[in-house]
C-alpha cells in the first residue's frame, strides 16, 4: 500500500472517527494484533491531544468542571477536535481555535471564550519559536529603536478574566465590565500578563500600531521597558 493511501486509512482512526478493527479491515488485514496495535496508537493520539488542551487551558477546564462536571469538559474537547482535526506536528498548536470554538457553544458562560483566548495567548507568548520571536539583540533587548516586544499582545474583553484566573476560585464569576490585559514574554523568557493602566494601555497600543513616539511620559515608558513590554534603547 502506498504511503498516501495508508495515511488516508489511518486518519479517521487518529481523529477518533473510526474504530481500530474497522481500520484494520480497510487495510485488508484481519490480524487481532494489528487491530490491537492500532487501538493503542489511537488512544495515544487521543491522550496527547487531550493533554495539550488540558495544559494550556487549565483555568478553562476548571471553570467548566466546577459548573458542569468532567463529562461536559470531555465532550467539549472531543467536539472541538471533530471540528478541528489535529494537523500540526506541534501538538499544542492544535489548540489555537479552542477559545473561538467555546464562544460559539450553547450553555456555557459567556466569558469562557475570553478566558480560553487569554490562556492561549499566555501559552503562545512563552512558547513562540525563537526564530520567529528573535530580538534584534540577543541579550536584554536594550539595542535598536524603542519598540514593543515581538511577543506583546493586548486582549480587550467584557470580563476581568485575568483577575479571575489569578484568584483561582473556580466556581465564582469574573467581574463584568470592559477590561484589557497585556500578555508578553519577559527577558527571562517567562510568559507574563497584567492589567495595564489607561496610560500604559495607550502607550502599548500606540507602539503596536507603529505610531511615532513618544508614546507616553518618561515614567510610563520606563516602566514598560523595565517590564520587558518595550525593548530597545530608551531615549532620555
Helices and strands as residue ranges (DSSP letters): H 3-14, H 20-26, H 32-56, H 58-68, H 70-83, G 91-95, H 98-103, H 112-127, E 147-148, E 153-159, H 161-167, E 176-185, E 191-194, H 198-208, H 218-227, E 230-231
